[in-house]
Amino acid sequence: MGRYLMRRGVAAAGILLLVTMIGFAILHMAPGGPMAQYTSTGEMSAGDVARIEQQLGLDRPLPIQYGEWFWRMLQGDWGNSYRDQQPVLNIIASHLGATLELMFTATLMAILLGSWIGVAGAIRRNSLFDSLSTIGAMIAISIPTFWFGLVVIYIFSVELQWLPSGNRFTAGDGSFLNQLHHLVAPSVVLALVTTASWSRYMRSSMLDVLNQDFVRTARSKGLSRRRVLFGHILRNAMLPMITIAGLQLPALLSGALVTETVFAWPGMGRLFLDSISYRDYPTVMGILMFTAVLVLLGSLLADLLYSVVDPRIRVN
């Protein structure tokens, strides 16, 4: 286990280095830059612009800028935001809770509902329920997240006035019930596509296991249908789903970016868009680094869970 984790750690370090190099280069080669907010008004002199560039370290060659940023990042200093001069780590920490809350709720909804639909569709193959769930999944996958979010706001917030149209809680009321009320709409929107995908993958995995010899053997021994389903079929069908759950983490993060923007949710997705608009390079790089680490940890966790679900699999 120790050697395996060491190899994965070395590989992850190489991936993070490559991701940060590409991200840093793309950001600094994009038109505009953080100085555009000063030069676009025409009110600042060339000397003032040069002085600000020197203070921000933007007057150095790009490789040197990257090397200095990477070395400070390894020491725990991710720089200060260009927008409000606050430490990037503090800014990310202040928005992280909202994003994790939204992602956890949406993931839990998608896994529970998607698994139930997939299992029920596989057991009742070619039934009316199976056909309707297949059609519904295809429609859900085809619906743009931002459009569905706007539809939910219009129907349930504007017309019916059942749900809030945005924000994490009502100003002056930070109670648990109030936060839960605000969480319903964005979590449902974020969970839509994931639920549809999960149900399709679960159905396919269940159908594959249902045709295995060990299932027929278990049934021939007179085991109850429930015991065969939960003790043999479902456990083996969950193996590929663990990998899919790890791979769907980037999709959840990208979906959270759109969902948080539509519902004015104060999470990392909205922070990322605001930082890009402001050309706040340190904050954008910090979010990029944090997201890459989260994706790599999700992949590692999926591999480790394989050995928990199936004792035949060992990581070494």
Residue frames as qw, qx, qy, qz and C-alpha x, y, z in Angstrom:
[[0.000, 0.884, 0.468, 0.000, 0.00, 0.00, 0.00],
 [0.316, -0.792, 0.079, 0.516, 2.80, 2.41, 0.91],
 [0.380, -0.171, 0.586, 0.695, 4.64, 1.88, -2.38],
 [0.210, 0.593, 0.693, 0.353, 1.40, 2.28, -4.31],
 [0.106, -0.933, -0.296, 0.172, 0.60, 5.57, -2.58],
 [0.384, -0.603, 0.296, 0.634, 4.16, 6.77, -3.21],
 [0.345, 0.135, 0.673, 0.640, 3.89, 6.02, -6.94],
 [0.073, 0.774, 0.592, 0.210, 0.53, 7.74, -7.13],
 [0.269, -0.864, -0.117, 0.410, 1.94, 10.72, -5.26],
 [0.377, -0.352, 0.458, 0.723, 4.83, 11.11, -7.71],
 [0.224, 0.400, 0.713, 0.531, 2.46, 10.82, -10.67],
 [0.079, -0.870, -0.485, 0.046, 0.08, 13.35, -9.10],
 [0.330, -0.711, 0.089, 0.615, 2.94, 15.81, -8.55],
 [0.314, -0.062, 0.600, 0.733, 3.88, 15.57, -12.23],
 [0.082, 0.633, 0.694, 0.334, 0.27, 16.13, -13.29],
 [0.205, -0.882, -0.307, 0.292, -0.10, 19.14, -11.00],
 [0.359, -0.489, 0.298, 0.737, 3.12, 20.64, -12.35],
 [0.225, 0.203, 0.685, 0.662, 1.89, 20.24, -15.93],
 [0.041, -0.767, -0.630, -0.114, -1.58, 21.62, -15.12],
 [0.258, -0.833, -0.146, 0.467, -0.20, 24.69, -13.38],
 [0.345, -0.289, 0.444, 0.775, 2.28, 25.39, -16.19],
 [0.134, 0.408, 0.708, 0.560, -0.42, 25.23, -18.86],
 [0.155, -0.831, -0.532, 0.044, -2.90, 27.23, -16.79],
 [0.345, -0.691, 0.009, 0.636, -0.33, 29.90, -15.93],
 [0.285, -0.098, 0.536, 0.789, 0.72, 30.28, -19.58],
 [0.053, 0.573, 0.708, 0.408, -2.86, 30.49, -20.89],
 [0.220, -0.845, -0.409, 0.266, -3.86, 33.10, -18.31],
 [0.302, -0.660, 0.146, 0.673, -0.90, 35.35, -19.03],
 [0.236, -0.015, 0.636, 0.735, -1.20, 35.03, -22.82],
 [0.129, 0.695, 0.706, 0.046, -4.91, 35.92, -22.83],
 [0.176, 0.570, 0.179, 0.783, -5.80, 39.40, -24.15],
 [0.415, -0.816, -0.136, -0.379, -6.15, 42.14, -21.59],
 [0.581, 0.093, -0.572, 0.571, -4.59, 41.15, -18.31],
 [0.393, -0.647, -0.531, 0.381, -4.88, 42.58, -14.81],
 [0.246, -0.311, 0.015, 0.918, -3.55, 45.93, -15.99],
 [0.049, 0.437, 0.635, 0.635, -6.47, 46.42, -18.40],
 [0.266, -0.793, -0.543, 0.079, -8.59, 47.91, -15.60],
 [0.351, -0.667, -0.019, 0.657, -6.00, 50.68, -15.21],
 [0.250, -0.181, 0.495, 0.812, -5.09, 51.33, -18.85],
 [0.140, 0.527, 0.761, 0.351, -8.63, 51.22, -20.26],
 [0.091, -0.869, -0.412, 0.257, -9.69, 54.44, -18.53],
 [0.499, 0.598, 0.069, 0.623, -6.73, 56.47, -19.82],
 [0.328, -0.914, -0.027, -0.238, -6.51, 58.29, -16.48],
 [0.745, -0.565, 0.233, 0.267, -3.20, 56.77, -15.39],
 [0.230, 0.835, -0.457, -0.204, 0.19, 57.71, -16.72],
 [0.831, 0.321, -0.453, 0.038, 2.62, 55.22, -18.18],
 [0.176, 0.466, -0.686, 0.530, 4.83, 55.65, -15.11],
 [0.589, -0.239, 0.452, -0.625, 2.00, 54.74, -12.74],
 [0.938, 0.160, -0.116, -0.284, 1.14, 51.65, -14.82],
 [0.633, 0.437, -0.585, 0.258, 4.80, 50.57, -14.81],
 [0.135, -0.431, 0.644, -0.617, 4.98, 51.05, -11.04],
 [0.795, -0.101, 0.285, -0.525, 1.88, 48.87, -10.47],
 [0.887, 0.316, -0.327, -0.082, 3.27, 46.21, -12.81],
 [0.361, 0.476, -0.678, 0.428, 6.48, 46.16, -10.79],
 [0.430, -0.323, 0.547, -0.642, 4.55, 45.86, -7.51],
 [0.895, 0.067, 0.175, -0.405, 2.54, 42.94, -8.86],
 [0.531, -0.354, 0.725, 0.259, 5.60, 41.29, -10.40],
 [0.721, 0.560, 0.399, -0.084, 4.15, 41.46, -13.91],
 [0.277, 0.886, -0.316, -0.194, 7.22, 43.15, -15.39],
 [0.390, -0.471, 0.779, 0.141, 9.34, 39.97, -15.13],
 [0.376, 0.224, -0.771, -0.462, 9.60, 37.29, -17.85],
 [0.808, -0.184, -0.178, -0.530, 6.82, 34.71, -17.74],
 [0.797, 0.019, -0.580, 0.165, 9.03, 31.73, -16.72],
 [0.240, 0.196, -0.563, 0.767, 10.39, 33.71, -13.77],
 [0.505, -0.254, 0.109, -0.818, 6.87, 34.73, -12.73],
 [0.875, -0.120, -0.364, -0.295, 5.81, 31.08, -12.81],
 [0.650, 0.126, -0.618, 0.423, 8.87, 29.89, -10.90],
 [0.019, -0.242, 0.460, -0.854, 8.34, 32.47, -8.16],
 [0.679, -0.207, -0.027, -0.704, 4.64, 31.65, -7.91],
 [0.871, -0.027, -0.481, -0.098, 5.27, 27.89, -7.77],
 [0.476, 0.173, -0.631, 0.587, 7.97, 28.20, -5.13],
 [0.260, -0.223, 0.357, -0.869, 5.76, 30.39, -2.90],
 [0.788, -0.135, -0.235, -0.554, 2.87, 27.98, -3.44],
 [0.757, 0.036, -0.628, 0.176, 4.98, 25.05, -2.20],
 [0.251, 0.109, -0.576, 0.771, 5.71, 27.08, 0.95],
 [0.098, -0.578, -0.761, 0.279, 1.99, 27.66, 1.56],
 [0.051, 0.572, 0.077, -0.815, 1.88, 31.21, 0.19],
 [0.455, 0.470, 0.698, 0.291, -0.56, 31.25, -2.73],
 [0.200, 0.233, 0.222, 0.926, -0.27, 35.00, -3.14],
 [0.139, 0.455, 0.467, -0.745, -2.76, 37.82, -2.64],
 [0.397, 0.663, 0.624, 0.114, -5.77, 38.64, -4.74],
 [0.279, 0.178, 0.223, 0.917, -5.34, 41.52, -7.17],
 [0.212, -0.647, -0.498, -0.537, -8.91, 42.61, -6.44],
 [0.509, -0.802, -0.111, -0.292, -8.97, 43.01, -2.65],
 [0.224, 0.645, -0.610, 0.402, -5.37, 42.17, -1.62],
 [0.767, -0.393, 0.361, -0.357, -6.53, 39.31, 0.61],
 [0.226, -0.373, 0.890, 0.134, -4.61, 36.00, 0.79],
 [0.546, 0.129, -0.606, -0.564, -5.85, 33.59, -1.88],
 [0.322, -0.079, -0.929, 0.163, -6.10, 30.70, 0.58],
 [0.127, 0.270, 0.587, -0.753, -8.39, 32.75, 2.81],
 [0.476, 0.267, -0.179, -0.819, -10.60, 33.66, -0.13],
 [0.511, 0.075, -0.799, -0.307, -10.86, 30.03, -1.28],
 [0.179, -0.138, -0.878, 0.421, -11.59, 28.87, 2.27],
 [0.269, 0.260, 0.367, -0.852, -14.41, 31.40, 2.61],
 [0.620, 0.284, -0.260, -0.684, -16.12, 30.05, -0.54],
 [0.243, 0.215, -0.941, -0.098, -15.25, 26.37, -0.21],
 [0.243, 0.138, 0.823, -0.494, -17.97, 25.50, 2.30],
 [0.569, 0.434, 0.151, -0.682, -20.77, 26.65, 0.01],
 [0.532, 0.437, -0.609, -0.395, -19.45, 24.63, -2.94],
 [0.127, 0.143, -0.970, 0.153, -18.91, 21.46, -0.88],
 [0.396, 0.237, 0.626, -0.629, -22.40, 21.79, 0.57],
 [0.631, 0.472, -0.091, -0.608, -23.91, 22.08, -2.89],
 [0.453, 0.413, -0.758, -0.222, -21.80, 19.28, -4.42],
 [0.067, -0.088, 0.941, -0.319, -22.38, 16.86, -1.52],
 [0.524, 0.315, 0.488, -0.623, -26.15, 17.36, -1.63],
 [0.634, 0.511, -0.275, -0.511, -26.31, 17.02, -5.42],
 [0.299, 0.371, -0.877, -0.064, -24.06, 13.94, -5.40],
 [0.248, 0.030, 0.868, -0.428, -26.10, 12.24, -2.68],
 [0.620, 0.422, 0.256, -0.610, -29.32, 12.92, -4.58],
 [0.554, 0.531, -0.506, -0.393, -27.82, 11.67, -7.86],
 [0.133, 0.285, -0.946, 0.073, -26.41, 8.46, -6.37],
 [0.356, 0.151, 0.784, -0.485, -29.55, 7.49, -4.48],
 [0.622, 0.515, 0.210, -0.551, -32.05, 8.35, -7.19],
 [0.467, 0.586, -0.559, -0.354, -29.86, 7.32, -10.12],
 [0.012, -0.243, 0.966, -0.086, -28.99, 3.96, -8.55],
 [0.480, 0.259, 0.692, -0.473, -32.63, 3.20, -7.78],
 [0.628, 0.589, -0.040, -0.507, -33.71, 4.06, -11.35],
 [0.333, 0.545, -0.738, -0.218, -30.86, 2.03, -12.84],
 [0.163, -0.111, 0.957, -0.210, -31.50, -1.04, -10.69],
 [0.549, 0.388, 0.542, -0.504, -35.24, -0.91, -11.24],
 [0.562, 0.623, -0.255, -0.481, -34.76, -0.48, -14.99],
 [0.203, 0.426, -0.873, -0.121, -32.40, -3.45, -15.20],
 [0.289, 0.064, 0.901, -0.317, -34.67, -5.74, -13.19],
 [0.522, 0.591, 0.516, -0.336, -37.69, -4.66, -15.26],
 [0.213, -0.300, 0.571, 0.734, -35.87, -4.63, -18.57],
 [0.058, -0.172, -0.693, -0.698, -37.95, -3.50, -21.59],
 [0.075, -0.628, -0.738, 0.235, -40.86, -2.57, -19.32],
 [0.078, 0.885, 0.308, 0.340, -42.74, 0.72, -19.44],
 [0.471, -0.857, 0.056, 0.201, -40.71, 2.01, -16.49],
 [0.675, -0.229, 0.386, 0.586, -37.45, 1.11, -18.24],
 [0.409, 0.543, 0.448, 0.581, -38.51, 2.86, -21.44],
 [0.123, -0.948, -0.214, -0.200, -39.67, 5.99, -19.62],
 [0.583, -0.720, 0.159, 0.340, -36.48, 6.16, -17.54],
 [0.640, 0.043, 0.419, 0.643, -34.36, 5.83, -20.69],
 [0.220, 0.739, 0.378, 0.513, -36.25, 8.61, -22.44],
 [0.349, -0.930, -0.114, -0.019, -36.09, 10.79, -19.32],
 [0.679, -0.478, 0.231, 0.507, -32.35, 10.26, -18.97],
 [0.530, 0.298, 0.411, 0.679, -31.70, 11.24, -22.58],
 [0.003, -0.874, -0.298, -0.384, -33.78, 14.39, -22.16],
 [0.531, -0.831, -0.009, 0.169, -32.03, 15.29, -18.89],
 [0.690, -0.225, 0.299, 0.620, -28.57, 14.84, -20.42],
 [0.389, 0.487, 0.428, 0.654, -29.55, 17.06, -23.36],
 [0.159, -0.932, -0.298, -0.129, -30.86, 19.95, -21.24],
 [0.390, 0.502, -0.307, 0.708, -28.31, 22.77, -20.67],
 [0.444, -0.370, -0.625, 0.525, -27.74, 23.36, -16.98],
 [0.057, -0.136, -0.133, 0.980, -28.10, 27.14, -17.18],
 [0.389, -0.198, -0.465, -0.770, -31.40, 26.87, -19.09],
 [0.572, -0.393, -0.719, -0.035, -32.85, 24.37, -16.62],
 [0.345, -0.278, -0.483, 0.755, -31.77, 26.61, -13.75],
 [0.138, 0.011, -0.080, -0.987, -33.56, 29.60, -15.25],
 [0.514, -0.286, -0.621, -0.518, -36.69, 27.51, -15.81],
 [0.523, -0.375, -0.696, 0.319, -36.64, 26.35, -12.18],
 [0.160, -0.200, -0.284, 0.924, -36.27, 29.96, -11.00],
 [0.285, -0.101, -0.313, -0.900, -39.12, 31.16, -13.21],
 [0.585, -0.324, -0.655, -0.351, -41.56, 28.39, -12.22],
 [0.647, -0.428, -0.585, 0.239, -40.79, 27.80, -8.55],
 [0.364, -0.276, -0.277, 0.845, -39.51, 31.25, -7.53],
 [0.096, 0.019, -0.177, -0.979, -41.33, 33.76, -9.73],
 [0.497, -0.241, -0.534, -0.640, -44.65, 32.05, -10.50],
 [0.706, -0.408, -0.575, -0.070, -45.26, 29.69, -7.57],
 [0.123, -0.738, 0.365, -0.555, -42.97, 31.47, -5.08],
 [0.933, -0.324, -0.151, -0.048, -42.14, 28.16, -3.37],
 [0.834, -0.160, -0.014, 0.528, -38.35, 28.47, -3.49],
 [0.176, -0.829, 0.123, 0.516, -35.85, 31.35, -3.22],
 [0.683, 0.730, -0.011, 0.000, -34.36, 32.55, -6.50],
 [0.633, 0.524, -0.368, 0.436, -30.78, 32.65, -5.25],
 [0.116, -0.679, 0.507, -0.518, -28.19, 33.12, -2.51],
 [0.405, 0.091, -0.877, 0.240, -27.26, 30.71, 0.26],
 [0.228, -0.525, -0.735, 0.363, -29.64, 32.13, 2.87],
 [0.028, -0.868, -0.348, -0.353, -31.86, 35.12, 3.51],
 [0.256, 0.454, -0.336, 0.785, -30.11, 38.17, 4.92],
 [0.365, -0.418, 0.365, -0.747, -30.60, 38.22, 8.68],
 [0.883, -0.137, 0.245, -0.376, -31.77, 34.60, 8.84],
 [0.320, 0.538, -0.776, -0.076, -28.99, 32.02, 8.78],
 [0.721, -0.198, 0.539, -0.387, -30.99, 29.21, 10.34],
 [0.324, -0.151, 0.903, 0.239, -30.61, 25.62, 9.15],
 [0.463, 0.547, 0.690, -0.103, -34.12, 25.48, 7.68],
 [0.288, 0.877, -0.007, -0.385, -33.57, 28.72, 5.78],
 [0.055, -0.595, 0.707, 0.379, -30.29, 27.45, 4.31],
 [0.400, 0.104, 0.906, 0.094, -31.94, 24.13, 3.43],
 [0.448, 0.727, 0.434, -0.286, -34.74, 26.02, 1.68],
 [0.228, 0.841, -0.310, -0.381, -32.21, 27.89, -0.45],
 [0.264, -0.420, 0.833, 0.244, -30.27, 24.68, -1.17],
 [0.680, 0.303, 0.642, -0.180, -33.16, 22.80, -2.80],
 [0.604, 0.763, 0.077, -0.216, -33.25, 24.48, -6.22],
 [0.228, 0.778, -0.570, -0.138, -29.50, 24.64, -7.03],
 [0.384, -0.319, 0.866, -0.041, -28.86, 21.09, -5.79],
 [0.717, 0.391, 0.547, -0.185, -31.69, 19.69, -7.92],
 [0.529, 0.816, -0.141, -0.185, -30.39, 21.52, -10.98],
 [0.009, 0.691, -0.721, -0.052, -26.82, 20.34, -10.39],
 [0.507, -0.144, 0.839, -0.132, -27.96, 16.75, -9.74],
 [0.741, 0.464, 0.124, -0.470, -30.05, 16.52, -12.93],
 [0.617, 0.593, -0.493, -0.154, -27.40, 15.43, -15.44],
 [0.009, -0.438, 0.866, -0.242, -25.49, 13.36, -12.89],
 [0.634, 0.051, 0.619, -0.461, -28.64, 11.44, -11.95],
 [0.795, 0.498, -0.044, -0.342, -29.37, 10.68, -15.59],
 [0.441, 0.597, -0.670, 0.016, -25.83, 9.49, -16.27],
 [0.239, -0.331, 0.835, -0.369, -25.67, 7.44, -13.08],
 [0.761, 0.164, 0.429, -0.459, -28.95, 5.68, -13.86],
 [0.766, 0.544, -0.264, -0.215, -27.74, 4.69, -17.34],
 [0.264, 0.545, -0.774, 0.184, -24.38, 3.41, -16.08],
 [0.434, -0.203, 0.743, -0.468, -26.04, 1.55, -13.22],
 [0.841, 0.286, 0.177, -0.424, -28.53, -0.11, -15.55],
 [0.674, 0.564, -0.473, -0.068, -25.79, -1.30, -17.91],
 [0.047, 0.468, -0.818, 0.330, -23.66, -2.60, -15.05],
 [0.628, -0.055, 0.586, -0.509, -26.63, -4.44, -13.54],
 [0.860, 0.390, -0.042, -0.327, -27.53, -6.07, -16.86],
 [0.471, 0.576, -0.664, 0.077, -23.95, -7.23, -17.29],
 [0.162, -0.323, 0.830, -0.425, -23.89, -8.86, -13.82],
 [0.755, 0.077, 0.321, -0.566, -27.36, -10.41, -14.20],
 [0.857, 0.404, -0.243, -0.207, -26.05, -12.61, -17.01],
 [0.095, 0.604, -0.771, 0.178, -23.07, -13.94, -15.07],
 [0.646, -0.024, -0.759, -0.072, -22.78, -17.62, -14.15],
 [0.207, -0.007, -0.745, 0.634, -22.46, -17.00, -10.41],
 [0.434, 0.001, 0.171, -0.885, -25.90, -15.32, -10.39],
 [0.764, 0.025, -0.453, -0.459, -27.52, -18.35, -12.00],
 [0.526, 0.057, -0.795, 0.296, -25.68, -20.58, -9.53],
 [0.076, -0.036, 0.556, -0.827, -26.94, -18.55, -6.58],
 [0.626, 0.020, -0.046, -0.778, -30.49, -18.77, -7.87],
 [0.734, 0.071, -0.641, -0.213, -30.21, -22.53, -8.45],
 [0.314, 0.065, -0.794, 0.516, -29.21, -22.96, -4.80],
 [0.324, -0.650, -0.681, -0.095, -32.58, -21.58, -3.78],
 [0.269, -0.223, -0.294, 0.890, -31.39, -18.24, -2.39],
 [0.164, 0.778, 0.519, -0.315, -34.07, -15.62, -2.03],
 [0.454, 0.725, 0.264, 0.445, -34.39, -12.93, -4.68],
 [0.205, -0.969, 0.067, -0.118, -33.48, -10.22, -2.18],
 [0.692, -0.557, 0.368, 0.275, -30.33, -12.05, -1.07],
 [0.717, 0.271, 0.410, 0.494, -29.23, -12.65, -4.65],
 [0.243, 0.883, 0.194, 0.351, -29.86, -8.98, -5.51],
 [0.244, -0.936, 0.193, -0.167, -28.10, -7.39, -2.56],
 [0.732, -0.519, 0.416, 0.147, -25.53, -10.07, -1.77],
 [0.700, 0.025, 0.550, 0.455, -24.34, -10.90, -5.27],
 [0.443, 0.666, 0.426, 0.422, -25.67, -8.70, -8.07],
 [0.049, -0.985, -0.107, -0.123, -25.64, -5.22, -6.55],
 [0.569, -0.704, 0.278, 0.321, -22.23, -5.51, -4.92],
 [0.634, -0.006, 0.521, 0.571, -20.55, -6.58, -8.15],
 [0.322, 0.759, 0.426, 0.372, -22.47, -4.02, -10.20],
 [0.235, -0.963, -0.051, 0.123, -21.15, -1.24, -7.96],
 [0.718, -0.283, 0.260, 0.581, -17.51, -1.88, -8.94],
 [0.420, 0.366, 0.357, 0.750, -17.52, 0.09, -12.21],
 [0.141, -0.888, -0.344, -0.269, -19.73, 2.73, -10.58],
 [0.580, -0.684, -0.024, 0.442, -16.93, 3.58, -8.16],
 [0.501, -0.035, 0.355, 0.789, -14.68, 4.56, -11.07],
 [0.097, 0.646, 0.499, 0.569, -17.49, 6.53, -12.69],
 [0.373, -0.875, -0.296, 0.088, -18.12, 8.41, -9.44],
 [0.550, -0.508, 0.144, 0.647, -14.47, 9.47, -9.36],
 [0.364, 0.168, 0.495, 0.771, -14.52, 10.51, -13.02],
 [0.031, -0.767, -0.539, -0.348, -17.72, 12.53, -12.59],
 [0.422, -0.648, -0.257, 0.580, -16.09, 14.87, -10.08],
 [0.228, -0.144, 0.271, 0.924, -14.80, 17.26, -12.80],
 [0.111, -0.468, -0.646, -0.593, -18.29, 17.30, -14.34],
 [0.378, -0.738, -0.535, 0.163, -19.76, 18.21, -10.96],
 [0.382, -0.478, -0.048, 0.790, -17.24, 21.02, -10.54],
 [0.087, 0.075, 0.457, 0.882, -18.02, 22.45, -13.99],
 [0.250, -0.592, -0.681, -0.351, -21.74, 22.07, -13.34],
 [0.407, -0.666, -0.423, 0.461, -21.34, 23.83, -10.00],
 [0.269, -0.176, 0.153, 0.934, -19.71, 26.75, -11.81],
 [0.150, -0.323, -0.543, -0.761, -22.82, 27.28, -13.96],
 [0.436, -0.609, -0.659, -0.068, -25.29, 26.51, -11.18],
 [0.420, -0.512, -0.328, 0.674, -23.64, 28.88, -8.72],
 [0.113, -0.029, 0.240, 0.964, -23.70, 31.65, -11.30],
 [0.276, -0.436, -0.625, -0.586, -27.41, 31.17, -12.10],
 [0.553, -0.659, -0.507, -0.050, -28.47, 31.00, -8.45],
 [0.005, -0.810, 0.277, -0.517, -25.95, 33.57, -7.14],
 [0.899, -0.405, -0.144, 0.076, -24.54, 30.85, -4.89],
 [0.058, -0.918, 0.382, -0.084, -21.43, 32.17, -3.08],
 [0.928, -0.193, 0.278, 0.157, -19.18, 29.23, -3.91],
 [0.473, -0.438, 0.495, 0.583, -15.94, 28.62, -5.74],
 [0.474, 0.444, 0.637, 0.416, -17.60, 28.41, -9.15],
 [0.088, 0.952, 0.274, 0.104, -18.91, 31.95, -8.92],
 [0.411, -0.798, 0.245, 0.365, -15.60, 33.09, -7.44],
 [0.611, -0.058, 0.573, 0.544, -13.79, 31.54, -10.41],
 [0.352, 0.690, 0.494, 0.394, -15.90, 33.44, -12.96],
 [0.143, -0.985, -0.089, 0.048, -15.55, 36.71, -11.06],
 [0.549, -0.605, 0.368, 0.445, -11.78, 36.24, -10.81],
 [0.566, 0.224, 0.566, 0.556, -11.47, 35.55, -14.54],
 [0.182, 0.874, 0.374, 0.251, -13.50, 38.67, -15.36],
 [0.273, -0.953, 0.099, 0.090, -11.23, 40.74, -13.12],
 [0.676, 0.554, -0.406, 0.267, -8.06, 39.01, -14.42],
 [0.516, -0.702, 0.409, -0.270, -7.26, 38.09, -10.83],
 [0.646, 0.419, -0.638, -0.015, -4.46, 35.65, -11.73],
 [0.011, 0.324, -0.837, 0.441, -3.46, 34.54, -8.20],
 [0.613, 0.034, 0.504, -0.608, -7.06, 33.62, -7.29],
 [0.821, 0.373, -0.211, -0.377, -7.67, 31.84, -10.61],
 [0.490, 0.433, -0.746, 0.125, -4.45, 29.83, -10.23],
 [0.234, -0.237, 0.765, -0.551, -5.34, 28.99, -6.65],
 [0.767, 0.162, 0.286, -0.552, -8.75, 27.66, -7.67],
 [0.745, 0.460, -0.440, -0.199, -7.19, 25.76, -10.57],
 [0.223, 0.411, -0.830, 0.303, -4.63, 24.17, -8.24],
 [0.444, -0.097, 0.661, -0.597, -7.24, 23.28, -5.64],
 [0.820, 0.281, 0.036, -0.497, -9.55, 21.76, -8.26],
 [0.621, 0.464, -0.629, -0.052, -6.76, 19.66, -9.76],
 [0.012, -0.299, 0.850, -0.433, -5.86, 18.30, -6.31],
 [0.628, 0.058, 0.458, -0.627, -9.51, 17.50, -5.64],
 [0.819, 0.373, -0.239, -0.365, -9.84, 15.58, -8.92],
 [0.454, 0.430, -0.766, 0.147, -6.66, 13.59, -8.26],
 [0.241, -0.191, 0.770, -0.559, -7.82, 12.75, -4.73],
 [0.769, 0.176, 0.192, -0.584, -11.17, 11.59, -6.13],
 [0.747, 0.412, -0.493, -0.170, -9.41, 9.26, -8.55],
 [0.211, 0.362, -0.833, 0.361, -7.19, 7.87, -5.78],
 [0.479, -0.079, 0.586, -0.649, -10.17, 7.35, -3.47],
 [0.838, 0.254, -0.100, -0.472, -12.01, 5.45, -6.20],
 [0.608, 0.395, -0.687, 0.050, -9.05, 3.08, -6.64],
 [0.019, -0.261, 0.803, -0.535, -8.81, 2.47, -2.90],
 [0.653, 0.028, 0.348, -0.672, -12.54, 1.80, -2.60],
 [0.728, 0.286, -0.534, -0.321, -12.19, -0.95, -5.21],
 [0.385, 0.209, -0.855, 0.280, -10.32, -3.10, -2.70],
 [0.302, -0.041, 0.604, -0.736, -12.97, -2.41, -0.05],
 [0.742, 0.204, 0.025, -0.638, -15.90, -3.45, -2.23],
 [0.931, 0.249, -0.252, -0.093, -14.11, -6.42, -3.85],
 [0.646, -0.646, 0.399, 0.076, -11.63, -8.26, -1.55],
 [0.884, 0.202, 0.286, 0.308, -10.08, -9.91, -4.63],
 [0.425, 0.789, -0.010, 0.444, -8.62, -6.59, -5.70],
 [0.649, -0.586, -0.077, 0.480, -5.46, -5.41, -4.00],
 [0.283, 0.940, -0.114, 0.150, -3.56, -2.18, -4.51],
 [0.777, -0.449, 0.204, 0.392, 0.21, -2.60, -4.48]]
